[in-house]
């Protein structure tokens, strides 16, 4: 294993442990580290299996299991990256942000909201139903308040009538 992969594995695990410790110990600095660590760990796994495929093909050995794992992990990384890139540009994200920024109960719990972070988890689905379009979105968010941070799951549903 080369130094880049060691760095990705070690730093990814360190970030995940720090992210969990933040939540347990109520440290309000870099709560996103857990998600960053998971992405780094997945990138390290991708690199590890890519190196195994290259090494096995050099000796003309079969590498099908490694290729399958490589494709699965790569697709997970790709979907998460696209989700993080596309979701902040959607109407659903703007609606979620507006609702959370104006939620009095949430502001009483966390203090004035200074930021909302989107995590690389969540779902988006859209389908036709009875002549109208139904969009359902689930966001996993980190709410950053002046006095407290909070992880939340937000479900949104919108029906577009024709």
N, C-alpha and C positions, 0 to 999 in steps of 0.2 A: 504494500500500500504506500503510495507516494505521500509527500508532505501536505499537498493540497487536500487530499482526502482525509488525512489525519486531522488537519485543521478544521475541516467541515464537520467531521464527526464530533470532535472534542468541543468545539465552540457551539455546535448545535445542542449537544447534551447539556452543556453549561448554561446556555440560554433557557432551555426548557426547565431545568432545575431552578434557575433564578426566577423565571416567570411563576412557577408554582410557589416558591418561597415568598414572592411579592404578595400573592393573594393570601397566604396563610399568616404572614407576619404584618400585613397591612402597610407594606412599603409602597409608596405612590410614585415610583420612578420606573419608567420603561416597562410597563405592564405588557406591551406588545412583544416582549422578548420571548415569551413562550411560543408564539406563532412564528416569529423569525427563526427560532431554534428548530421548529418542526420543518420549516422550508429548507433550512441549511442541512438538516439531517437527511431529508429526502434527496437533496442535491448530492450529498455524499454517497448515499446508497446508489443513486444513478451512476455516479462516477465509478464506484466500486464494481458494479456489475458490468459496466462498459469495459473496464480494464480486464475483467475475467473473460469476457467474450473475445476480446482482442488476443489475450494470452492463449486461450483454448484454440482459436482459429489458427494461430501461429503453428501449433503442434498438430493441426488437423483433427482436433477432438470435437465432439458434439457439444454445442453450447445452447441448446434449445431452452432449457429451464431458465438460464440466465437471461436469454433474450426475452422470454415472456415476462419475467420480473422487471427487466429493464423497461419494456414497453408500458407495463402497468404503472410503475412509479413515475415514468416520464409523463404519462397521460394525467396522473394525479397532479403533478407539478404544473402542467400546462393548463388544466382546468382551474386550479387555484389562482394562477397568475392572470388568466383571462377574467375570472370572477372579480379579482381585486382591481383590474384595469377598467372593466366595463361598468360594474355596478355603480360607482360614484357618478356616472354620467346619466343615470336613469331617473325617471320621474319618481319611481318607488323610493330611491335613496333620498331625494329631496323631500318627499312626503314624510319619510321616517325621521329625517333630521329636524324638520319643522315641528313635528309632533313631540319629539323628545326635548327640543329646546324650549317649548312652551308648556311642558308638563310640570305643574306645580308640585305634585307629590315627589317626583324625581329630584327636583331642585331642592326640596326640603331635606331629602335624604343625602344628597351628594354635595350640596352647596351649588353656587352658580356654575353652570356647565361651561367648561372652557374648551372641551373638545370631545369629538365622537370618533372612535376608530373602528373601522370595518375589519373583521378578521376573515381569513381565507376559508371560512366555512359558510354554509348557507345553501339555499335552494331558490330556484326561479322556475316557474312553470306558467305556461299560458295555453289556454285551450278555448274552443268555441262551445257554447252551451246555450241552447234555445235561442239562436240567432244573435247572441251577444258574445263578447270576448271577455273571458275571466282570466285575470293575472294574479298569481299567488307568489309571494316572496317571503322568505325567511332569512333574516339577517342575524348574525351573531356579532354583537357590538361590545365595545368597551367604552363606557361613559366616564369621562374625566371631569370631576367636579372639584371645587376649591377645597372641600374638606374630605372627600372620599372618592375612590374610583369604584366602578361597579361593572361586572360582566352581565350582559342582558341578551335575551333572545327576543326578537321582534317579528311578529307575523303580520303581514299586510295582505289584504285581498282587495282587488279593484275590479269592478265590472264595467265594461265599455258597452253601452247600448248602441245599437245601429239604428 
